Amino acid sequence: MSGRFAGKSVLVTGAASGIGKATVHLFADEGADVIAVDLNIAAETESACAGSIVNFRGDAGDEREVAAIVATAVERHGGLDIICANAGISGGMAGLFEQSADDWQTLLRVNLIGPFLAIKYGARAMIDAGRTGAIVCTASVAGLRAGAGGLAYSASKAGVINLAQGAAQQLTGSGIRVNAVCPGLVDTGMTQGLYTAARSKGREDLIGQLNPLKRGGEPVEIARAIAFLASDEASYINGQALVVDGGLSTSLPFAKPRRLGQASF
């Protein structure tokens, strides 16, 4: 491996599976000391090819826990250089009349407040230490326009894109870059139901059929994009949303919803 992140301290949320897990291992393999955070992760130290991985069980949407985890990263590694605010939940595909305010609050707490907290406490730690740094938030093509996800999920990811843009402006002069990555359909725990159903019917060839590459993405493909945005190779990229979707969002076709009279509410 190149050691592109040798000596860097990295914090990744939503790290137990999928994109987060792939991101943790990519950074560690390239020399970073990584703190991996997830509600469903065993608190332990994992082996890595070049860097190190320390797992912490924590809630990315809880302010006190995020503050404590950032403080731990600073204490263990002498500072913080890169944050990947990746934790997220899908919220399902329930329609406009089938979700409650509580459903929205649960989803927004993780998907949007979580990245806000990572930026708030992570950027503060970087500034206090006199460091520049990079923050990458996981958004989605669903945040770009309708039709790629449930309503609450899509709204939360649109918020993440705007959060990255606004935070980049708020941190003017700090040398801290904030960007978002927008995955399309990726084979993760969040999409397991879709993949399992297609495979059980022998129709895996239909997965990703709406994008020009005619396939779904792999978690490591998104991790590579995250690592690029966090690297010195992207030193002049700030406040942007990098789309990694096989070309889906060039048109983003989708089935029209049922007419209102046919909806179940």
Buried (B, 14 or more C-beta within 10 A) or exposed (E): EEEBBEEBBBBBBBBBBBBBBBBBBBBBBBBBBBBBBBBEBEEEEBEBEBBBBBBBBBBBBBBEBBBBBBEBBBEBBEBBBBBBBBBBBBBBEBBEEBBEEEBBEBBBBBBBBBBBBBBBBBBEBBBEEEBEBBBBBBBBBBBBEEBBBBBBBBBBBBBBBBBBBBBBEBBEEBBBBBBBBBBBBBBBBBBEEBBEEBEEEEEEEEBBEBBEEEBBBBBBBBBBBBBBBBBEEBEEBBBBBBBBBBBBBEEBEEEEEEEEEEEEE
